């Protein structure tokens, strides 16, 4: 993931997530279904005193096995005390 600080309180980030995994086995039978998934994402974060607000958008670009997310928007709020 790559990030850039616009100001001391605003940050933007871009990234890619690669998920690789082994195949599953049911009752000892290999399913020949290894995970091979890619995802790209972009977001912006606002840092306030004792608080953080992040907005991220993402989409799956390659799904060889499993569920596909066409578009995702995530909003996160964090408060430190």
Order of alpha helices (4+ residues) and beta strands (2+ residues): beta-beta-beta-beta-beta-beta-beta
